[in-house]
Structures are given as structure tokens and as C-alpha cells.
Amino acid sequence: MAASRGFATSFATKMESNCLPHSHHTLSSSVTHLPASPVRVFKNNPLKIGTASSGRGSAFVPRRDAFASNALVRGDEVGTKGMKFAALDMLKTSAADRYTKDRSCIVVIGLNVHTAPVEMREKLSIPEAQWPQAISELCALNHIDEAAVLSTCNRIEIYVVALSQQRGVKEVTDWMSKVLTASKKNEAAVDEAAVLSACNRIEIYVVALSQQHGVKDVTESEKEQKVNGVPVSELCQHRFLLYNKDATNHLFEVSAGLDSVVLGEGQILAQVKQVVKSGQGVPGFGRKVSGLFKHAITVGKRVRTETNISTGSVSVSSAAVDLALMKLPESSYANVRVLVVGAGKMGKLVIKHLVARGCTKMVVVNRTEDKVAAICQNIKDVQITYKPLSEMSACAAEADVVFTSTASETPLFLKEQFQTFPPVSDQMGGKRLFIDISVPRNVESCVSDLETACVFNVDDLKEVVEANKEDRLRKSMEAQGIIKEEVKQFEAWKDSLETVPTIKKLRAYAERIRASEMDKCLSRMGDGITKEEKIAIYDLSMSIVNKLLHGPMQHLRCDGNDNRSLNEILANMHALNRIFGLDTDMSELEQKIRAKMEQTQK
């Protein structure tokens, strides 16, 4: 059973966790279960609140959470439409009124090879096929407007456009912590399934082919999922947070291969391209996020074209092959029995680099033979033997070096299984090498405890790239100059989008006045006016409005065809907002938050 990654929460629970982190249980019992009955407010302490008839006692609510007291005072509206926007309305008049005044911001929340061990990254990894679903779930959060997911063997990074920086970060962090990993086994007794995961519940609904066996399978699956969960406190110790310009700079470095274990890694650029491809047509992969990733692709290409950063070991696969070569007693693949498990993108590159390093004979285990046959057509003078997955264990028992690079979410090689393998020759130092570049890992971590095995994962590839630090630093500095230019260009484009709402509001403001005055004019002229005269009056009113708006509109547009700086354009925007009172209307940010809250209530 593939457990859904979604988690559904009620509006009250979401707002409670966002705004009342220190009084969760008290407010939960007072708000979500409060009957529609009169509520008294203790006048001696206006923050002490309780019910008059339920006998539930009192709750102490911090002043900044005035919206909660408002919801309780209006007890007859609890659970009704009137409570939908209590949080938003009260926050406007409180010290936290920045809630609706903040500009949306780009945020990246992630863990990578530099901040978190592979043991944690594999728990949070999201398969490529589930990226669109993850985007939809992230954008269903109250304060997330756009989203994108970049999940590779070295990183899991969530990029979002947050309507409120602080609340957005909290919601995404909770989502990453509570998201359910796929079950590690296919439950034979379960036919259909759905998962409800929230801050106060995890419920699994199934259609069981056998009641007894179905319950047993789901229970075992749930235990495995609990083991895979990452508490928020632990996640926060290893995550990194970057905002706006820093987030942009980071993604550009990632795309250019500067943030990879292997400098200039080429595969990461292909993975960034895949983010754009997977996001096409997905609600939530919006203008800012898609523009950010498309620009990152341009940066990655430019860096590799204008610098020599892509020379040498430039992929995880090549570094894996080099690492094994470093560990071999004779530093040669000439007489080594090599097994490659997986013939996908990573496996294909492993085979390619093995051939480049002098390996002329290997066994490749894969689910189907087609991919292996295609690889053989492009590689000559090398003996590549295909074996099905059913013979994987037997092939590993005969190999000296095993490379694993599959998308399996469960280990392929277990400690108990490995103990039955015969020892390798003394020429290999008595240890069988496992180079596991999969995330989640294909080789059980405890295999490394055995004296007859030596296991390396993606985090161990750092050893390969430590050899030439000076050359890496020089290449990195060349690329950083390009990235700095590109970040400036992207930030200018992103910031220019801020004027779009003002342009729309100014034109709508002028149109309301024009239409109103034209109606007055026509009513005074009576019924004797002809159709042609009405058209002439309409054209006149439109011409006057367009000519009056021409100047202000020109000073709001940022198309690169004039000498106005971005700061000047933004200053013009703020001036027009003040002069015409455009900020008095409900802001676009507030509209989005209200729409999300309304959707949550349905």
C-alpha cells in the first residue's frame, strides 16, 4: 500500500498551531469543541476566558492572540462562517498587523549533504513522480502561494512563495515532519487505502480483503512509518532556511554545481530541469517559482559554458567509481569482479565511468533487459552480462565490488543476507566493497558492522573531491561572478512584479470614476440621445482616462527600456498607492489568505 503523503487539518487546528504554540491543548478543547452557548469574559482580567454553561474552566490567552478571545466571546458563531476570518480580522488591529502588510517572499527550506546525514535525508526524500502531488499539498497550506520540490540523493529542498514568512516556514516544516513515507512493503491483504494525517491524528482507512490480515499488515506498515518520521525539533537542527535573494543565490549555486559534493556536477542541472518539467500545469507551480527555476537553468548552462568547472569528476557516479578505485588494493579494475545494480540514469553513468577507468568486464542487474541492451550498443569491447533481479543476491556473492543505484525505498542487501556470502579473495583485502549512491539507501547500514564488508554511501564521496581544493576554489570564484550578475537580474524581474497589482488597481479606480460620471451625463441628457452620440461620449471618456493614466503607468513599468532604477519605480508605486488611496482596498495578499481560509472551511 502506497500511503498518501497528504495531511488534512481543520482551520481551527491550523490557526491554533500557527498562532498559539504555547496553549495548544487548552485552546483546542475550548474552541474546536465549544458548544454554541453564552460565554462570559472575566472583567478583572480581560484575557481570562471561560464558558458560562459548559463548566470547562478558563483559558489564559496571550494578548497577541486576541483573535482567539474574539472567537470565544462570540460563542454562537463557533463553527459558523462568522469565525472564518476571526484570526485575520483581529490580527489587523493587533500588534501583529504585519500579517496582511507583509510582502510575499521566496523561501527555501531544506536539508542537504552539508547539513544533514543520509539517514535523515532518506526519510524525507520525495520520489520524482510525487513532486506534483507535493506541490499541491504545500499550496493547500494557509500561507503558501507557490511551491516547488527538488529531491535528489544529496538534498531535499522545498521552495515556496510564502504569504507570511514566519507562518509559511512553520507550515512547511510541519508538513515535512508529518508527511507519511511510502510503506516498505506491499500489503497483500489490502485492496484500497487512504490516509488522514493531521497534527492531532493519523488515521488509515482501508478496504481489507481479509480483516485479520489487513489489520496486521497496516499495523506493521504504520510502525515502519513511525520509525521513518522526523520530529520537528530534530528537523530544525539540520535544516537550513534562506529568504528572497539568498534563496535565489542558493538555487543558482545548486544549478551551477557549486553546492554539490562534486564541484560542477552535471546531473543536478538535469534534475533542476526536471523540476520545471514536472511542475508544468500543476496549480501552485506559479509565476515566481517557475521563473526562479527557469532562470536557474540558464545560470547552470552559462556557468558550464563560460568556465571549466565541468572538467574532472563532475557527477556522483564518477566520484563513486573513483572512490572504489581509491579503496582497491591495486587501484585498478583490471582483475576485479564488478556488479552494478540498477541501469537507470545513475547506473548508466556508473557503467560509463567504469569503462573509462579501465573496467572491461561487469555484471549488471536490472528489472528488465532493455536498458542494459541499449547500454551495450553504445559501449564496445566491454563484456556486460545482464542478470534479472531474482539473481541479484547470487551475483553479489560472486562480486568484489558492488555499485547500487536504484530507486527502491527498501534496502536490497540486508546484514543477514550478507552473512551467507562467501569471503572475497585476499587480493581484495578480505573485504567486499559496497558503493551505495542511492537515497534511500539500497544497502542496510548495519552491513558495515561486518568485518568482511566495507560500505560507502553518497556522504563518503567527499573524500574524492578533497584532493584539489585550490583548483576547486578558483573554479568556484569564476562561477560566483556569473551567479552574482544573474541574481541581480532575477531579483529585478521579481521585484518589478510588485507594481502589477498597483497598475491594475489604478486602472480599476479610474474606470469606476469614468463609468460613474458617464452614467450621470447620459441620465441628464435624457432619452433623446442617439446611439452614435453615446459612442462618441464613451470614446471621449476613455480617451481622457487613457491619456491621464499614460504618465503614471510609464513610471510604474520596469521593462528595461528606460533609465529608471528599480528603487525609483517602487517609490513611484508607493506614492501612487498613497495619493489615490489604493491601499484602502483589500490587498492582494489578504485576498489570497482569505481565499485559502475559505477553502479550508469547505
C-alpha positions in Angstrom: 0.0 0.0 0.0 1.4 3.3 -1.0 0.5 5.6 1.8 -0.7 9.1 0.7 1.6 11.9 1.7 -1.3 14.3 2.3 -2.4 15.5 5.7 -5.7 17.3 6.3 -6.2 19.7 9.2 -9.1 21.9 10.2 -9.0 25.7 10.2 -9.1 25.9 13.9 -6.3 23.4 14.3 -4.1 25.2 11.7 -4.6 28.7 13.2 -4.2 27.3 16.7 -0.8 25.7 15.8 0.3 28.8 13.9 -0.6 31.4 16.5 -0.9 29.7 19.9 2.2 27.4 20.1 2.2 27.5 23.9 -1.5 26.8 24.6 -2.4 24.1 22.1 -4.3 21.8 24.2 -6.2 24.4 26.2 -7.4 26.3 23.1 -8.2 23.1 21.2 -10.6 21.9 23.9 -12.1 25.4 24.2 -12.5 26.3 20.5 -13.0 23.2 18.5 -15.4 21.5 20.9 -17.1 24.6 22.4 -20.9 24.4 22.2 -23.0 27.3 20.9 -23.6 28.8 24.3 -23.1 32.2 26.0 -19.6 32.9 27.1 -18.5 35.2 29.9 -15.4 37.4 29.9 -13.8 38.0 33.3 -13.7 41.7 33.6 -10.9 41.7 36.2 -8.6 40.1 33.6 -9.9 40.6 30.1 -7.6 37.8 28.9 -9.1 35.2 31.1 -11.9 33.5 29.3 -14.3 30.7 30.1 -17.8 29.3 29.3 -20.8 30.1 31.5 -22.6 26.9 31.0 -20.2 24.2 30.0 -18.1 24.2 33.1 -14.9 23.8 31.1 -13.0 26.2 33.2 -10.9 29.1 31.9 -8.1 29.6 29.4 -5.4 32.2 29.5 -4.7 33.6 26.1 -1.7 35.9 25.3 -2.6 39.4 24.2 -1.1 38.8 20.7 -3.7 36.1 20.2 -6.7 38.4 20.6 -8.4 36.6 17.7 -8.9 33.5 20.0 -10.7 35.5 22.6 -12.9 37.1 19.9 -13.8 33.6 18.7 -14.7 32.5 22.2 -16.7 35.7 23.1 -18.8 35.2 20.0 -19.6 31.6 21.1 -22.8 31.5 19.0 -20.6 31.8 15.9 -18.1 29.0 16.7 -18.1 26.6 13.8 -20.1 29.0 11.6 -19.0 31.2 8.7 -18.6 34.2 11.0 -15.5 32.6 12.6 -13.7 32.0 9.3 -11.7 35.2 9.3 -11.6 36.0 13.0 -7.9 35.4 13.1 -7.2 37.7 10.1 -9.6 40.5 11.3 -8.2 40.6 14.9 -4.6 40.4 13.8 -5.2 43.6 11.7 -5.9 45.5 14.8 -3.3 43.9 17.0 0.5 44.2 17.2 0.7 41.6 14.6 -1.0 43.6 11.8 2.0 42.9 9.6 0.1 39.7 8.9 -1.6 41.4 6.0 1.1 44.0 5.2 4.0 41.7 4.6 5.2 41.3 1.0 5.2 37.7 -0.1 8.7 36.2 -0.1 10.6 33.3 -1.7 11.8 30.8 0.9 13.8 27.7 0.7 13.6 25.1 3.5 15.8 22.1 3.1 18.4 19.6 4.2 21.4 18.7 2.1 24.6 16.8 2.2 26.3 19.7 4.1 23.7 20.0 6.8 22.1 16.5 7.4 23.3 12.9 7.2 22.0 10.5 4.7 20.0 8.7 7.4 17.8 11.7 7.7 17.7 12.8 4.1 16.4 9.4 3.0 13.4 9.6 5.4 12.4 12.9 3.8 13.2 12.1 0.2 10.3 12.6 -2.3 10.2 10.4 -5.4 10.1 12.4 -8.7 6.7 11.0 -9.6 5.3 12.6 -6.4 6.6 16.1 -6.9 3.4 17.4 -8.4 1.3 16.0 -5.5 3.7 17.6 -3.0 3.3 21.0 -4.7 -0.5 20.7 -4.5 -0.3 19.8 -0.8 2.1 22.6 0.0 0.0 25.1 -1.7 -3.1 23.9 0.2 -1.4 25.3 3.4 -2.8 28.7 4.6 0.3 30.8 3.9 1.9 29.1 0.9 1.0 30.6 -2.5 3.5 28.7 -4.8 5.8 25.8 -4.3 8.4 23.5 -5.9 10.3 20.4 -4.7 13.9 19.4 -5.5 14.7 16.0 -4.1 17.9 14.2 -5.0 20.4 11.9 -3.4 22.2 14.9 -1.9 19.3 17.2 -0.9 15.6 17.7 -0.2 14.7 21.3 -0.7 11.3 22.9 -0.7 11.0 26.3 -2.5 7.9 28.3 -1.7 6.4 31.7 -2.1 5.1 32.5 1.4 2.4 35.0 2.1 3.7 35.3 5.6 7.4 34.4 6.1 7.2 33.1 9.7 3.9 31.2 9.3 4.9 29.8 6.0 8.2 28.4 7.3 6.3 26.8 10.2 3.7 25.2 8.0 6.2 23.8 5.6 8.4 22.5 8.4 5.3 20.7 10.0 4.5 19.3 6.6 7.9 17.9 6.1 7.8 16.4 9.6 4.4 14.8 9.3 4.4 13.7 5.7 4.0 9.9 5.6 6.6 7.9 3.8 5.5 5.2 1.5 5.1 1.8 3.1 8.1 -0.5 2.9 6.1 -3.5 1.8 3.1 -4.2 -0.4 0.3 -5.4 1.9 -1.2 -8.5 0.4 -4.5 -8.2 2.4 -5.2 -4.5 1.5 -7.0 -3.6 -1.7 -7.6 0.2 -1.3 -6.4 2.8 1.1 -6.5 6.4 2.2 -4.6 8.3 4.9 -5.7 11.3 7.0 -2.7 12.8 8.8 -3.1 15.9 11.0 -1.4 17.4 14.0 -3.8 15.5 16.3 -4.4 12.3 14.4 -3.1 9.8 11.9 -6.0 7.6 10.5 -5.6 5.0 7.8 -8.7 3.8 6.0 -8.5 0.6 4.0 -10.6 -1.9 2.1 -9.2 -5.2 3.5 -9.5 -8.4 1.6 -9.1 -10.1 4.9 -10.0 -8.3 8.2 -7.4 -10.0 10.4 -4.5 -10.0 7.9 -5.4 -6.5 6.7 -5.2 -5.0 10.2 -1.9 -6.8 10.8 -0.4 -5.5 7.5 -1.5 -1.9 8.1 -0.2 -2.0 11.7 3.2 -3.3 10.7 3.3 -0.6 7.9 2.4 2.1 10.4 5.2 1.0 12.7 7.7 1.3 9.8 6.3 4.8 9.0 6.7 5.9 12.6 10.3 4.8 12.5 10.8 6.9 9.4 9.2 10.1 10.9 11.4 13.1 11.7 10.3 15.2 14.7 10.2 18.9 14.1 12.9 19.6 16.8 15.3 17.2 15.1 14.4 18.5 11.6 15.1 22.1 12.7 18.6 21.1 13.9 19.6 20.0 10.4 17.5 22.2 8.1 18.6 25.5 6.5 16.4 28.5 5.8 17.1 31.1 3.1 14.9 34.0 2.0 14.5 36.0 -1.1 17.9 37.0 -2.6 19.7 34.4 -0.5 17.3 31.7 -1.6 17.8 32.7 -5.3 21.6 32.7 -4.9 21.4 29.2 -3.3 19.4 27.7 -6.2 21.7 29.2 -8.8 24.7 27.7 -7.0 22.9 24.4 -6.9 22.2 24.5 -10.6 25.7 25.5 -11.4 27.1 22.6 -9.4 28.7 24.7 -6.7 26.7 23.2 -3.9 27.3 19.6 -4.9 29.8 17.2 -3.3 31.5 17.0 -6.7 32.1 20.6 -8.0 30.4 21.2 -11.3 28.2 18.1 -11.1 26.3 17.8 -14.3 23.4 15.7 -13.2 22.0 18.3 -10.8 21.3 20.6 -13.7 19.2 17.9 -15.3 17.3 17.5 -12.0 16.6 21.2 -11.9 15.2 20.9 -15.4 13.0 18.1 -14.3 11.5 20.3 -11.6 10.3 22.6 -14.3 9.1 19.7 -16.4 7.2 18.1 -13.5 5.7 21.4 -12.5 4.2 22.3 -15.8 0.4 22.6 -15.5 0.4 21.9 -11.7 -1.6 24.6 -9.8 0.9 26.1 -7.4 4.0 26.0 -9.6 3.4 29.7 -10.2 5.0 32.6 -11.9 7.7 33.4 -9.3 8.7 29.8 -8.6 8.7 28.7 -12.2 10.6 31.9 -13.2 13.2 31.1 -10.5 13.8 27.6 -11.7 13.9 28.6 -15.4 16.4 31.3 -14.6 18.4 28.7 -12.6 18.7 26.5 -15.7 20.0 29.5 -17.6 22.6 30.1 -14.9 23.7 26.4 -14.8 24.2 26.4 -18.6 26.1 29.7 -18.6 28.5 28.7 -15.8 29.4 25.4 -17.5 29.9 27.2 -20.9 32.0 30.1 -19.6 34.1 28.3 -17.0 35.9 24.9 -16.9 34.0 23.9 -13.8 32.8 20.7 -15.5 36.3 19.2 -16.0 37.3 16.2 -13.9 34.9 14.2 -11.8 31.7 16.0 -12.3 29.0 13.6 -11.1 28.1 11.5 -8.2 28.5 8.4 -10.4 32.1 9.3 -11.5 33.0 10.1 -7.9 31.6 6.8 -6.8 33.8 4.9 -9.4 36.8 6.9 -8.3 36.1 6.2 -4.6 36.0 2.5 -5.2 39.3 2.8 -7.2 40.9 4.5 -4.3 39.9 1.7 -1.9 41.1 -1.2 -4.2 44.4 -2.6 -3.1 45.9 -2.3 -6.6 44.0 0.8 -7.6 42.8 -0.9 -10.8 39.7 -2.6 -12.1 41.7 -5.0 -14.3 41.0 -8.1 -12.2 38.1 -7.0 -10.1 34.7 -8.7 -10.3 32.2 -5.8 -10.6 28.5 -5.8 -10.1 26.2 -2.8 -10.9 22.7 -3.0 -9.5 20.4 -0.7 -11.5 20.6 0.5 -15.1 18.7 3.8 -14.8 20.3 7.3 -15.1 22.7 6.8 -12.3 23.5 3.2 -13.1 24.2 4.1 -16.8 26.7 6.7 -15.7 28.4 4.3 -13.3 28.9 1.8 -16.2 30.2 4.6 -18.4 32.8 5.8 -15.8 33.8 2.2 -15.0 34.6 1.7 -18.7 36.6 5.0 -18.7 38.6 3.8 -15.7 39.6 0.5 -17.4 36.9 -1.9 -16.3 36.3 -4.4 -19.2 34.0 -6.9 -17.6 31.0 -6.4 -15.3 27.6 -7.9 -14.4 24.5 -5.6 -14.5 21.4 -6.5 -12.5 18.2 -4.7 -13.6 14.4 -5.2 -13.6 14.3 -5.5 -17.4 16.9 -6.3 -20.0 16.0 -3.4 -22.4 18.1 -0.7 -20.7 21.1 -3.0 -20.4 20.9 -3.9 -24.1 20.7 -0.2 -25.0 23.9 0.5 -23.0 25.7 -2.4 -24.6 25.0 -1.0 -28.1 26.9 2.2 -27.2 29.8 0.6 -25.4 32.2 -1.6 -27.4 35.0 -4.0 -26.3 33.5 -4.4 -22.9 31.8 -7.6 -21.6 28.5 -6.6 -19.9 26.4 -9.5 -18.7 22.7 -8.9 -17.8 21.1 -10.7 -14.9 17.5 -10.3 -13.6 16.7 -9.1 -10.1 15.9 -12.6 -8.9 19.6 -13.4 -9.3 20.9 -10.3 -7.5 21.9 -12.0 -4.3 23.8 -14.7 -6.1 25.6 -12.2 -8.3 26.6 -10.1 -5.2 28.0 -13.2 -3.6 30.4 -13.6 -6.6 31.4 -9.9 -6.8 34.3 -8.0 -5.3 32.8 -4.5 -5.8 29.0 -3.8 -5.8 27.6 -0.5 -7.0 23.9 0.2 -6.2 21.8 3.0 -7.7 18.2 2.0 -7.7 15.0 3.9 -6.7 14.0 1.2 -4.2 12.6 2.6 -1.0 13.7 -0.5 0.9 17.2 -2.0 1.4 18.2 -4.6 -1.2 21.0 -6.0 0.8 20.5 -7.0 4.4 23.0 -7.9 7.1 21.5 -11.4 7.5 21.7 -12.0 3.7 25.3 -10.7 3.5 26.5 -13.2 6.3 25.8 -16.0 3.9 28.1 -14.7 1.2 31.5 -16.3 0.7 34.5 -14.2 1.6 36.4 -12.4 -1.2 40.0 -13.1 -2.1 42.9 -11.9 -0.1 43.9 -9.8 -3.1 40.9 -7.6 -2.3 42.0 -7.3 1.3 39.3 -9.7 2.5 36.5 -7.1 2.3 33.7 -6.8 -0.3 33.2 -3.2 -1.3 29.6 -1.7 -1.5 29.3 1.7 -3.1 25.7 2.8 -2.4 24.8 6.0 -4.1 21.0 5.6 -3.7 18.8 7.7 -1.4 17.0 6.0 0.3 20.0 3.6 0.6 20.0 0.2 -1.0 22.4 -1.4 1.5 21.3 -1.7 5.1 23.6 0.5 7.3 24.4 -2.3 9.7 26.2 -4.3 6.9 29.2 -2.0 7.6 29.5 -3.7 11.1 30.7 -6.9 9.5 34.4 -7.4 9.2 34.1 -8.8 5.7 32.3 -5.8 4.2 33.1 -2.1 3.6 30.1 0.1 2.8 30.2 3.6 1.4 27.3 6.0 0.7 26.9 9.4 -1.0 28.2 11.2 2.1 31.5 9.4 1.7 32.2 10.8 -1.7 33.7 14.0 -0.1 36.9 12.1 0.2 37.2 12.0 -3.6 36.9 15.8 -4.0 39.3 16.8 -1.2 42.3 16.2 -3.4 42.5 19.5 -5.2 41.0 22.3 -3.0 42.9 25.1 -4.7 41.6 24.2 -8.2 38.0 23.9 -6.8 38.3 27.3 -5.1 39.5 29.0 -8.3 36.7 27.5 -10.4 34.1 28.4 -7.8 35.2 32.0 -7.8 34.8 32.3 -11.5 31.3 30.8 -11.3 30.3 33.1 -8.4 30.9 36.2 -10.5 28.4 34.9 -13.1 25.9 34.0 -10.4 26.1 37.4 -8.8 25.1 39.0 -12.2 22.2 36.6 -12.7 20.9 37.0 -9.2 20.7 40.8 -9.7 18.8 40.3 -13.0 16.3 37.8 -11.4 15.7 40.0 -8.4 15.0 43.0 -10.6 12.4 40.9 -12.6 10.8 39.6 -9.4 10.6 42.9 -7.7 9.1 44.5 -10.8 6.1 42.2 -10.4 5.3 44.2 -7.3 3.9 47.0 -9.4 1.4 44.9 -11.3 -1.3 45.0 -8.6 -0.9 48.8 -8.3 -1.3 49.1 -12.1 -4.5 47.0 -12.0 -5.9 48.9 -9.0 -5.1 52.3 -10.5 -6.8 51.4 -13.8 -9.8 50.0 -12.0 -10.0 53.1 -9.8 -10.0 55.3 -12.9 -12.6 53.1 -14.7 -15.0 53.3 -11.7 -14.9 57.1 -11.9 -15.2 57.2 -15.7 -18.2 54.8 -15.7 -19.9 56.7 -12.9 -19.5 60.1 -14.5 -20.6 58.8 -17.9 -23.8 57.4 -16.4 -24.6 60.7 -14.8 -24.0 62.5 -18.1 -26.2 60.2 -20.1 -29.0 60.4 -17.5 -29.0 64.2 -17.7 -29.2 64.1 -21.5 -32.4 62.1 -21.4 -33.8 59.5 -23.8 -33.3 61.6 -26.9 -29.6 60.8 -27.3 -28.7 58.7 -30.3 -26.5 55.6 -30.3 -23.8 57.4 -32.2 -23.8 60.2 -29.6 -23.4 57.6 -26.8 -20.5 56.0 -28.6 -18.9 59.4 -29.0 -19.3 60.2 -25.3 -17.9 56.8 -24.4 -14.9 57.2 -26.6 -14.2 60.7 -25.2 -14.3 59.4 -21.6 -11.9 56.5 -22.5 -9.5 58.8 -24.3 -9.4 61.2 -21.3 -8.7 58.4 -18.9 -6.1 56.7 -21.0 -4.2 60.0 -21.5 -4.3 60.8 -17.8 -3.1 57.3 -16.9 -0.3 57.2 -19.5 2.3 59.1 -17.4 1.7 57.2 -14.1 1.7 53.8 -16.0 5.0 54.6 -17.7 6.6 55.3 -14.3 5.4 52.0 -12.9 6.6 49.8 -15.7 10.0 48.1 -15.5 10.8 46.8 -19.0 14.4 47.8 -19.2 13.8 50.4 -21.9 14.4 53.4 -19.7 17.0 54.6 -17.2 14.8 54.5 -14.1 16.1 52.3 -11.3 14.0 49.7 -9.6 14.1 51.7 -6.4 12.6 54.7 -8.3 9.9 52.5 -9.8 8.9 51.1 -6.4 9.0 54.6 -4.9 6.5 55.7 -7.6 4.3 52.7 -6.8 4.1 53.6 -3.1 3.4 57.3 -4.0 0.5 56.3 -6.3 -0.9 54.0 -3.6 -0.9 56.8 -1.1 -2.2 59.5 -3.5 -5.1 57.5 -4.8 -5.8 55.6 -1.6 -5.3 52.2 -3.4 -4.1 50.5 -0.2 -7.5 51.1 1.4 -8.9 48.2 -0.7 -8.3 44.7 0.4 -4.7 43.8 -0.6 -3.9 41.0 -3.0 -2.1 39.3 -0.1 -5.1 39.5 2.1 -7.3 38.2 -0.7 -5.2 35.1 -1.1 -5.1 34.4 2.6 -8.9 34.8 2.9 -9.4 32.5 -0.2 -7.2 29.8 1.4 -9.1 30.0 4.7 -12.4 29.8 2.9 -11.2 26.7 1.0 -10.2 25.1 4.3 -13.7 25.5 5.6 -15.3 23.6 2.7 
